[in-house]
Amino acid sequence: MSKLFYRIGKTAYNKPWAFIASWVIILGIIIAAIVSNGVSMTSETRIDGTEAQEVLDQLAEDFPVASGGQGSFIFEAPEGEQVDAQANVASLASVINSIYELDFVVNPLDIVGDSEDMAQLQELQSQLGQMQESETSYRPFVVNEMPIPGVKISEEGNIALFSFQMTEKAEDLSADQLDQLKDLASNVEEDTSINALSTGTLQSTDIPIGGTHEIIGLIVAGIVLVVTLGSLIAAGLPLIVAFVGVGVGVGGTFAMSSLFEMNSLTPVLALMVGLAVGIDYALFIVNRQRKIIFEENLPAKEAAPRAVGTAGSAVFFAGLTVIIALCGLLVIGISFLSSMALVASLTVFIDVLVALTLLPAILGLVGERIVSAKARKKHNAKDKDKPTFANKWINGIIKLRWPVVALIIVVLGTLTIPVADMNLGMPSGASANKDTAERQSYDIISESFGEGYNGTLLLVAEDKEGNAIDTQEYLQLLSNINELDSTVEVSPGGFNEDGTIGIVSITPTAGPTDEETHDLVEYLRNDDSVADNTNLEIGVTGLTAINIDISQNLSDVFPIYIGIIVLLSLVILLVVFRSVIVPIKATAGFLLSIMATFGVTTAVFQWNWFGVGSLFGIDTGGPLLSFIPIMVTGILYGLAMDYQVFLVSSMREAYIHGNKGNKAVVNGYTIASRVVVAAALIMVSVFSGFIFTDDIMIKQIGFALAFGILIDAFLIRMIFVPAVMSIFGDKVWWLPKWLDKILPNLDIEGEKLTKELEKEKVKNK
C-alpha cells in the first residue's frame, strides 16, 4: 500500500497541474449541478416502522386532509385588556378567516363536511362535556353568537390560542409560506393593541452553514498550524485541502439533494467532520515531509512522495476507520441516520483522496519553499541530545504509569455519572432560550392553558371490520380517554369521507417531553381499556408521539451500535497493528472517553452544570438530541482511532527498527506527539465553532464532538495509552503465530517502502 501511495505522490508532485485541474473540474461540475438543480433539504426526522409514522402514513393515504402538521399563533392583549373585547373582535376574526383561506391551511369544514356533520360533532362535544366536567379553563372565541373553530381564550381573557391544521408538515412549508402566515397574523397589530406571536410549530427549521463562530474556529486552527509547522506556506496547505474536500463533499450533497431526500443536518455534519479530518490528514503528510527533509537531508521532490507513502498510508487507514465507523450506522436501518452517515463518509473519503493527490500536487508547486532556509538553519543549530518537553513528559508518564492509569480511570469514571440521568428527546420550546419567540410562546401557552397544549396528540380510530364508525362507539372512545387523569382535554376531530376513520385530539396534562406524556402514549397504544365497549382499533400519532417514538427507537438501538463499534475496533486495530493487546487497550480507552463525553454533555445541556451552559448561549436545560449518542459515538470512534493510528504506528515503527520496551514508547511518542496534539487542537477548534450557533441541535453536536476529542486525545491517547503500553512492555506487540500467518501485512509504517528505496539508492550508486 505504501508503495502505491509513493507512486501516486511522485506522479502528482511531478505533474501538479494535471491533478489540480482535475479537482477544479470536479468542483465546477458540482457547482453547475447545484445551479441547475437547486438545493432541496428537509428538517423531517423520520423513522419508518414506528407506530406514529405508520399511523401518519395511513392518514396520508386514507384521510389526507388530516395528515399534515399543525400550526398555531398566540394573540396577546396588554395586561388588564380582553383579547376578545368588542374593539378587537372584527380585526381578530378577519385575521383568523384569512389564514383559513390559505390553500395549505385546512378549514375545519373540510374535515367535518357539511353543516349536519358540524352539528353532529358539536353535539358529541356537548355530550362529552355532560358526561364529565371539563378540566379546561378557557372559553371559545364567539363572533355573531358563533364560536370560531380552533380558537381558545384564556381564563384571564388576555390570551387567545389559535391552532389550525395544515395540508403538509410544518417542516415542509417554504420560507414564503411561513412568511405569509406570519404576515397575516401580524395584521391584527395594525388596528388593535394585540400582539401576534408565532409558536415553535412555525419557526424556521433551516440550519445555516457557515458563520462567524465557525470562521473563528478556523482562524484558531490556522494559528495552531502556523505554530506547529513554523511556516505560513506550510500552514496554508492543510486549509486548502480541507476547503476542497468539504467543497466537493458538501457541494456534492447539495447537488444530489434534488434526487434524494436529505435532512438539513446532513450537510452541517459533513462540514464539521470534513473540515476537521481534512485539515488533520494534510497536516500529518506535510509534517512528515518536513521531518524527512530535516532528518534525512532530502530535497522536497523526494521527501514529498515518501511522506505520501508513509504518512499517507496512515491517513488512508485512519480515514477508512472513520468511514467504517460511520457506515456502521447503516446496520441500524434508520433512514435519516443512514443518509447522514453516507454523506459524512463520502466527505471523509474525498478528504483522503484530496490529501493523497491534490496535496502532493500543490507541494510540487511549492517546491523547496515548504521548508525555509531559516527553518533549516534553526533545525541544524538545535541540540539533538537535549530532551524535549515531549520526551520529559512521556518519561514522567512511564515512571508513574500505575498511578496515571488509575487516575485516568477515576476521573473519567466520575465524569460518566450524569449518564444515568441522560434524557433523550427532540428539541422543543421548553428547551429553547428564553429570548426566543419559540420559548416565549411555549411559556405563554403553559401559563394560560396548561403545558400539555404545547404537544397535543392525534388519535386515529377505525372499525375493526372496516365499516363506518358508529357514532355512539366514537363517543364512548372519547369518554374513555377523557376519564384518564393524564389528559386535560379530548376533542372530536371528524371523519373521512366514508366514515371509516375518525380522529381525536388529545391534550395531555404534562408537556411534550415529560415522562408522563410518554407513559400516556404507551397506555393509549397498549391498554385495551381505552377502547372498552367499542369495536374500534386505535393508533396514536402527531409530532409529540413521533418524537417519543424516535427517541425510544434510538435509545433501543444504541447498545447494538456500541457492540458494532467495539467489534469493529478490535478487528481493525488487530489487522493494522498486528497485536492482541493494542486493540483491547484502545477500545477500552475509547469506551471510557465516550461515556465521559456523554456524562459532561448531559451535565452541561440538561443540568446546566455550574452555569457552564451560559458560556455557550444556553439559559435552559433540556433533553439531549435523540440521535446524538449514536452519531457522536460513530464520529468520535473514527477520529479517536485516527490518533491511535498516528501515535501507536510511530511506536510500532520504533519497535520494528530495534527499540524495545519503554524505549519504543518514548521514541514513538516523541516523534508523533507534537503533530497529534496539533491535530487534536485543530479538531477541537473546528467543532467548538459550532457550539456558538443559534441552533440547539448543532450546539449539542459541536460540544459533544469538541469535548470528546479533548478527552480522548489528551487523556486517553496522550496519557492512558502510553502508560498502559509501558506496563505491558514488548508483550504489547504479541500476536499468536497462527494469527500472524493469516492476517494481511498492511505496512502502514512504510517499512517495505523504506527498504526498497534504500536498495534502489545503493543500486544507483
JOKAFEN-V144907 format. One record per pair of residues at least 24 apart in sequence whose C-alpha atoms are under 7 Angstrom apart, sorted by the first residue. I is the first residue (numbers start at 1). GAP is how many residues later the second one is. If there is no record, write none. Layout:
i:I gap:GAP
i:I gap:GAP
This chain:
i:1 gap:312
i:1 gap:745
i:2 gap:307
i:2 gap:308
i:2 gap:311
i:2 gap:746
i:2 gap:748
i:2 gap:751
i:3 gap:306
i:3 gap:750
i:5 gap:303
i:5 gap:304
i:5 gap:307
i:6 gap:299
i:6 gap:300
i:6 gap:302
i:6 gap:303
i:8 gap:349
i:9 gap:295
i:9 gap:296
i:9 gap:299
i:9 gap:347
i:9 gap:348
i:9 gap:351
i:10 gap:295
i:12 gap:345
i:12 gap:348
i:12 gap:349
i:13 gap:347
i:13 gap:348
i:13 gap:350
i:13 gap:351
i:14 gap:350
i:15 gap:346
i:16 gap:345
i:16 gap:346
i:16 gap:348
i:16 gap:349
i:19 gap:338
i:19 gap:339
i:19 gap:342
i:20 gap:338
i:20 gap:341
i:27 gap:221
i:30 gap:221
i:30 gap:222
i:30 gap:225
i:33 gap:222
i:34 gap:220
i:34 gap:221
i:37 gap:218
i:37 gap:221
i:39 gap:215
i:39 gap:216
i:39 gap:218
i:39 gap:219
i:40 gap:217
i:40 gap:218
i:41 gap:216
i:41 gap:220
i:41 gap:221
i:41 gap:222
i:41 gap:223
i:42 gap:129
i:42 gap:130
i:42 gap:220
i:42 gap:221
i:42 gap:222
i:43 gap:128
i:43 gap:162
i:43 gap:220
i:43 gap:221
i:44 gap:127
i:44 gap:219
i:45 gap:291
i:46 gap:290
i:47 gap:287
i:47 gap:288
i:47 gap:503
i:50 gap:499
i:52 gap:488
i:52 gap:489
i:52 gap:493
i:52 gap:494
i:52 gap:497
i:53 gap:493
i:55 gap:484
i:55 gap:485
i:55 gap:486
i:56 gap:485
i:63 gap:433
i:65 gap:46
i:65 gap:102
i:67 gap:100
i:68 gap:97
i:68 gap:98
i:68 gap:99
i:68 gap:100
i:68 gap:101
i:69 gap:96
i:69 gap:97
i:69 gap:99
i:69 gap:100
i:69 gap:101
i:70 gap:94
i:70 gap:95
i:70 gap:96
i:70 gap:100
i:71 gap:92
i:71 gap:93
i:71 gap:94
i:71 gap:130
i:71 gap:131
i:72 gap:90
i:72 gap:91
i:72 gap:92
i:72 gap:126
i:72 gap:127
i:72 gap:129
i:73 gap:88
i:73 gap:89
i:73 gap:90
i:73 gap:123
i:73 gap:124
i:73 gap:125
i:73 gap:126
i:74 gap:85
i:74 gap:86
i:74 gap:87
i:74 gap:88
i:74 gap:122
i:74 gap:123
i:74 gap:124
i:74 gap:367
i:75 gap:84
i:75 gap:85
i:75 gap:86
i:75 gap:119
i:75 gap:120
i:75 gap:121
i:75 gap:122
i:76 gap:82
i:76 gap:83
i:76 gap:84
i:76 gap:118
i:76 gap:119
i:76 gap:120
i:77 gap:81
i:77 gap:82
i:77 gap:116
i:77 gap:117
i:77 gap:118
i:78 gap:80
i:78 gap:116
i:79 gap:79
i:81 gap:77
i:82 gap:75
i:82 gap:76
i:83 gap:74
i:83 gap:75
i:83 gap:76
i:83 gap:77
i:83 gap:111
i:88 gap:104
i:91 gap:97
i:91 gap:100
i:92 gap:96
i:95 gap:89
i:95 gap:90
i:95 gap:92
i:95 gap:93
i:99 gap:82
i:99 gap:85
i:104 gap:62
i:104 gap:63
i:105 gap:60
i:105 gap:61
i:105 gap:62
i:106 gap:59
i:106 gap:60
i:106 gap:61
i:108 gap:41
i:111 gap:383
i:111 gap:384
i:112 gap:382
i:112 gap:383
i:121 gap:371
i:124 gap:351
i:125 gap:366
i:125 gap:367
i:128 gap:351
i:135 gap:353
i:136 gap:352
i:136 gap:353
i:137 gap:312
i:154 gap:294
i:154 gap:295
i:170 gap:31
i:170 gap:32
i:171 gap:34
i:178 gap:24
i:197 gap:240
i:197 gap:244
i:198 gap:239
i:199 gap:238
i:199 gap:239
i:199 gap:242
i:199 gap:243
i:200 gap:229
i:200 gap:238
i:206 gap:58
i:207 gap:57
i:209 gap:59
i:213 gap:476
i:213 gap:477
i:213 gap:479
i:213 gap:480
i:214 gap:472
i:214 gap:475
i:214 gap:476
i:216 gap:473
i:217 gap:468
i:217 gap:469
i:217 gap:471
i:217 gap:472
i:218 gap:467
i:218 gap:468
i:220 gap:465
i:221 gap:461
i:221 gap:464
i:221 gap:465
i:224 gap:454
i:224 gap:458
i:228 gap:450
i:229 gap:58
i:233 gap:137
i:234 gap:136
i:238 gap:40
i:238 gap:41
i:238 gap:44
i:238 gap:45
i:239 gap:40
i:241 gap:37
i:241 gap:38
i:241 gap:41
i:241 gap:113
i:241 gap:114
i:241 gap:118
i:242 gap:32
i:242 gap:33
i:242 gap:36
i:242 gap:37
i:242 gap:109
i:243 gap:32
i:245 gap:29
i:245 gap:33
i:245 gap:102
i:245 gap:105
i:245 gap:106
i:245 gap:109
i:246 gap:25
i:246 gap:28
i:246 gap:29
i:246 gap:101
i:249 gap:97
i:249 gap:98
i:249 gap:101
i:253 gap:90
i:262 gap:77
i:263 gap:73
i:266 gap:74
i:266 gap:77
i:269 gap:75
i:270 gap:73
i:270 gap:74
i:270 gap:77
i:272 gap:415
i:273 gap:71
i:274 gap:73
i:274 gap:74
i:274 gap:77
i:276 gap:406
i:276 gap:407
i:276 gap:410
i:277 gap:71
i:278 gap:73
i:280 gap:399
i:281 gap:34
i:281 gap:74
i:282 gap:73
i:284 gap:27
i:284 gap:391
i:285 gap:26
i:285 gap:27
i:290 gap:81
i:294 gap:82
i:300 gap:67
i:300 gap:68
i:301 gap:66
i:304 gap:56
i:308 gap:48
i:309 gap:441
i:310 gap:438
i:310 gap:439
i:310 gap:440
i:312 gap:44
i:313 gap:435
i:314 gap:331
i:314 gap:332
i:314 gap:434
i:315 gap:37
i:316 gap:36
i:318 gap:323
i:318 gap:324
i:318 gap:327
i:319 gap:29
i:319 gap:30
i:319 gap:33
i:321 gap:317
i:321 gap:320
i:322 gap:313
i:322 gap:316
i:322 gap:317
i:323 gap:25
i:325 gap:240
i:325 gap:309
i:325 gap:310
i:325 gap:312
i:325 gap:313
i:326 gap:308
i:326 gap:309
i:328 gap:236
i:332 gap:225
i:390 gap:280
i:390 gap:283
i:391 gap:275
i:391 gap:279
i:394 gap:272
i:395 gap:271
i:397 gap:322
i:397 gap:326
i:398 gap:325
i:398 gap:328
i:401 gap:322
i:405 gap:315
i:405 gap:318
i:408 gap:312
i:412 gap:180
i:412 gap:181
i:412 gap:184
i:413 gap:183
i:415 gap:181
i:415 gap:184
i:415 gap:185
i:416 gap:179
i:416 gap:180
i:416 gap:183
i:417 gap:182
i:418 gap:181
i:418 gap:184
i:418 gap:185
i:419 gap:179
i:419 gap:180
i:419 gap:183
i:422 gap:180
i:423 gap:200
i:423 gap:201
i:424 gap:127
i:424 gap:199
i:424 gap:200
i:424 gap:201
i:424 gap:202
i:425 gap:88
i:425 gap:122
i:425 gap:126
i:425 gap:198
i:425 gap:199
i:425 gap:200
i:425 gap:201
i:426 gap:121
i:426 gap:199
i:426 gap:200
i:427 gap:198
i:431 gap:189
i:431 gap:190
i:431 gap:191
i:432 gap:188
i:433 gap:185
i:433 gap:186
i:433 gap:187
i:434 gap:185
i:451 gap:58
i:451 gap:59
i:451 gap:60
i:452 gap:55
i:452 gap:56
i:452 gap:57
i:452 gap:58
i:452 gap:59
i:452 gap:60
i:453 gap:54
i:454 gap:57
i:454 gap:58
i:455 gap:56
i:455 gap:57
i:455 gap:89
i:456 gap:49
i:456 gap:50
i:456 gap:51
i:456 gap:52
i:456 gap:88
i:457 gap:48
i:457 gap:49
i:457 gap:50
i:457 gap:83
i:457 gap:84
i:457 gap:85
i:457 gap:87
i:457 gap:88
i:458 gap:45
i:458 gap:46
i:458 gap:47
i:458 gap:48
i:458 gap:82
i:458 gap:83
i:458 gap:84
i:459 gap:44
i:459 gap:45
i:459 gap:46
i:459 gap:79
i:459 gap:80
i:459 gap:81
i:459 gap:82
i:460 gap:41
i:460 gap:42
i:460 gap:43
i:460 gap:44
i:460 gap:78
i:460 gap:79
i:460 gap:80
i:461 gap:40
i:461 gap:41
i:461 gap:42
i:461 gap:75
i:461 gap:76
i:461 gap:77
i:461 gap:78
i:462 gap:38
i:462 gap:39
i:462 gap:40
i:462 gap:74
i:462 gap:75
i:462 gap:76
i:463 gap:37
i:463 gap:72
i:463 gap:73
i:463 gap:74
i:464 gap:71
i:464 gap:72
i:464 gap:73
i:466 gap:34
i:467 gap:33
i:468 gap:30
i:468 gap:31
i:468 gap:32
i:469 gap:30
i:469 gap:31
i:473 gap:61
i:477 gap:53
i:477 gap:54
i:480 gap:50
i:481 gap:49
i:486 gap:34
i:512 gap:32
i:518 gap:30
i:521 gap:24
i:551 gap:75
i:554 gap:72
i:554 gap:73
i:558 gap:72
i:575 gap:168
i:575 gap:169
i:576 gap:170
i:578 gap:157
i:579 gap:153
i:579 gap:154
i:579 gap:155
i:579 gap:156
i:580 gap:154
i:580 gap:155
i:581 gap:151
i:582 gap:150
i:589 gap:127
i:590 gap:122
i:593 gap:115
i:593 gap:118
i:593 gap:119
i:594 gap:39
i:594 gap:114
i:597 gap:107
i:597 gap:110
i:597 gap:111
i:601 gap:103
i:616 gap:75
i:616 gap:76
i:617 gap:75
i:625 gap:72
i:628 gap:73
i:632 gap:72
i:632 gap:73
i:636 gap:69
i:636 gap:72
i:636 gap:73
i:640 gap:72
i:640 gap:73
i:643 gap:33
i:643 gap:70
i:643 gap:74
i:644 gap:73
i:646 gap:26
i:647 gap:25
i:647 gap:26
i:649 gap:100
i:653 gap:96
i:660 gap:70
i:661 gap:68
i:661 gap:69
i:662 gap:64
i:662 gap:67
i:665 gap:57
i:680 gap:29
i:680 gap:33
i:684 gap:25
i:684 gap:26
